[in-house]
Amino acid sequence: MAYIGLISDTHGYFDRKVRSFLEPVDVVWHAGDIGNEATLSEIATFKPLVGVFGNCDGYDVRDFTKSMRCFEQDGMTVLMTHIGGYPGRYDARALQLIEACRPDIFVCGHSHILKVVHDKHYDMMVLNPGAAGLQGFHLVRTALRFRIEDGRLKDMEVGEWPKND
């Protein structure tokens, strides 16, 4: 059983509120736009990190991450990429990755909008944790944490904090 913390779009900002929310998790997944190498290192020092780079990440982050990851976690196939979209409105590249990987969980970021939805067509959960950082149009910073046990998602929780707090 794994306890996962999921964040995206930190854009160089990893504060004590997000850190506190993620404190009990075993691993942090980051769906891109990490911000810089210092933030990448800070998160990776805090917890084991599985991440992808986003469209705003420079080579300092891209040298240590990938554009996408398809991996197994406790009986579930996970696909993670930064720009993904949603059921019926997937980015063309993301759709190719979905077809190739056939994930149980599709993780993306980029939109700065928290969304958790089941895609009936691909029979997968789509998870976008919104934005945990300060940069962007969002008014509320968000993150997710959940467990994967015996090939099932369990105990999903949302963390949210005012952007200007």
N, C-alpha and C positions, 0 to 999 in steps of 0.2 A: 504494500500500500504506500502510495506517495502523497504527500501533502504539498500542493503546488501553489505558488504565488505568481500571478500573471500581471505584468505591467507593460505599458507601451508609451511612446512619446514622452519620455522624461526630458528630452532636449537639454541634458546637462544638469538636471535638478532632481536630486534624490534626498528628500528631507526626512526628518525624524518621524513625521506622521506616517508616511508611506513605509518607512523602515519598521515602525512599531506594528503596523498592520501585517507586515510580512515576517515579523519575528518568529512566529511559530512554524512557518513552512519549512519543508526540507530542501526545496529548490525554487529558484526564481526563473520564470520564463519571461523574456523580454522580446516584444514583437516589433522592435525597431524604433528608429530615431532616438537612439540612446543619448547622443549629444556630443560626447567627446571621450577620449581614452581614459581620462580621470574618473568620469562617472562609470564607465564600463568596469574599471578596476575597483572602484568603491563597491559596486553591487556584487562583483565576483568575489571580493574579499568578505563581504557580509554573508553571502550564501552561495552555494554552487549555482552557476548561471548557464542557462541555455538560451542563446539569443540569436537574432538576425539583425542585419543592419537595415536602416531605412533610407529613404530618398534624401534626407537631410544630413545623414552621417557622412563624415569625411573619411579619408583613407586611414586616419588614426584609429577609427573604429572598424572599418572594413577589413583591415589587416588581421583582425582577431575574430571576426564573425563571418557569417555566410549570408547570401541573399535569401536562402530558404533552407529549411531543414525538414526532413521527413524521418521520423524516428518512432520507436516503440516505447511506451510507458505503461507498465503494469497491465499488459493485455490490450492496450489500445494503440492504434496507429495515429500519430499526430503529424500534421503538416503545419508549419509555421512560416509565414512570409509577411512582409510589412504591408504592402498594398494588396488587398484581397477583395473587398466588396462583400456582398451579402447574397443570400439565395435569390436567384433570378437576375442578379446584377453583379456578377463577378467580373473582376478585371480579367482581360483575355489571358494574360500570363498565369494568373492564379487559377483560372479554369483549366488550363493545360496541366498545371501541377496537381490539381484535384483529380483529374482524370488519370494521371500517371500514378499517384500515390494512394488514391482511394482511402483517405483518412477517416477515422472515427471522429476526430476532433480537428477542425480547421481553425487556426489561430492567426489573426491579423491585427493590425493597428491602423495607423495613418489617418483615419477619419476624426479622431479625437471624440468619438461618440461611443459610449458603452453600449454593447449589444450582445445578447446571448440568445441564440435562436437555433431551432432544429431545422435542418434542411431535409425535407422529406424525400426529395428527388435523389440526393446522394446519401441519405441516411447517415448524416453526420451532424455533430454540434458545431456551430460557428460561434467562436468566442472572440470578441474584441473588447479589451479592457478599458477602452477610452484613453484618456491622457492623464498620466501621473505628474507631468511637469507643468510649468507655468506658461510656456510659449504656445500660442494658438488662440483660437476663438472661443474655446470651451469656457464655461463659467464655473464648472465643478470638476475637480480632479478626481479620478477614479482608478480603482484597481480591483482585481478579483483574487480570491483564494478558494481552493476546492481540493477534494481528495479524488484520487483514482484508485479504485479497489475492485479487483476481480473483473476488469474490463468495463467498469461503470463509473460515471461521474457522480460524486456525492458531496453533500454539505457545501454547496456553493454559497459564498458570501461576497458582498460588495462593500468595498471601502470607498468612502467619498468625503472630500474635504473642499471647502470653499477655495476658489482659486486665489482670492485676495486676502486669505487669512494668514 
